[in-house]
Amino acid sequence: MPSPVITSYLLASAAVFFVLRFHLVPAVFAGLTVYVLTIKLSRHLPKNMNRVARQVALGVVVLCVMTCMTGVGAAVWYFIGSSQGIGALLTTVVETLGTLRRTLPPSVADVLPTTIEGLRQQLAEILSEHVQKISVVGFGSLKVFAHVLLGMVVGGMAAVHHFREHHELPPLTAALRSRLRVLVIAFDKVVLAQVKISSLNTTFTAVYLLVLLPLFGVHLPMATILVLLTFAVGMLPVVGNLVSNTFIVVISLGVSPMVGVASLVFLVLIHKAEYFMNARIVGNEVHATAWELLSAMLLLESAFGIAGLVAAPVAYAWLKAEVKEQGVI
């Protein structure tokens, strides 16, 4: 194997380590998303455009992609923070907790919040205790937002550079471009699979809340909002399910203890099954078996926490594609 190729593999391995070690997964994923979408949309541009017009058109495509992604993120954030979204849910949760206080032991009841502000304070304390883990998957501070924004800019610039004419590239540059090409293909397949997983999770939750419970005469308050919340946070592994499931179980307990237990059992089964659905669906996209992906997720989660869990499918898909390209397997 030529030394430039070996060097490119070493640099790629070091990049993966530093991305996971310094919590840059959101930035890298944002950049790869802009890159993939720009490449796909740019293929529909007219072929007979001159160089300047094509560069301008590519710039417009990048700006449109970044604007759409930012708009979607802002819409989700607005929904979560608006009075019709999380505000209404918080009110319902506080009312439910107020009812539960009268039936729970004093030692448990004393720790439950009695107002929305109290609930917000407890949520803030929980977030502050786990801010490092949560920021890795999209929550957190202005620093994470800045990383994501810079990642999108870098991804857009890389996409524009992709379409420039390259007659003869230096060996190392050509090898690095090859690593990027394989990474982009793996990322594209894994993200497509993750969208399928999130859609399945939301569908199961919607069937349970909007179909099964009403069949037994149970109409859960805010059921539609809960389904939308599940979809909104569904792309955030572990943390997203934790948020939506907590709301569903608490509101279910407000209806009756039996409904609360039923919701808890249902959501635990869905949550556990999601790991296997993840491995199965992603495995079909990247031609990997379930045990391979589960092993990769376990290994990287143990080494890097939630960042490793999120990045594991992409990292393993990239690794396997590179090994296949070299003809080892």
Secondary structure as UniProt FT lines:
FT   HELIX           3..21
FT   TURN            22..23
FT   HELIX           25..42
FT   TURN            43..44
FT   TURN            47..48
FT   HELIX           51..81
FT   TURN            83..85
FT   HELIX           86..101
FT   TURN            102..103
FT   HELIX           106..109
FT   TURN            110..111
FT   HELIX           116..129
FT   HELIX           131..136
FT   TURN            137..138
FT   HELIX           142..162
FT   HELIX           171..207
FT   HELIX           208..212
FT   HELIX           213..215
FT   TURN            216..217
FT   TURN            221..222
FT   HELIX           223..233
FT   TURN            234..235
FT   TURN            237..238
FT   HELIX           239..255
FT   HELIX           257..286
FT   HELIX           290..304
FT   HELIX           306..325
FT   TURN            326..327
//
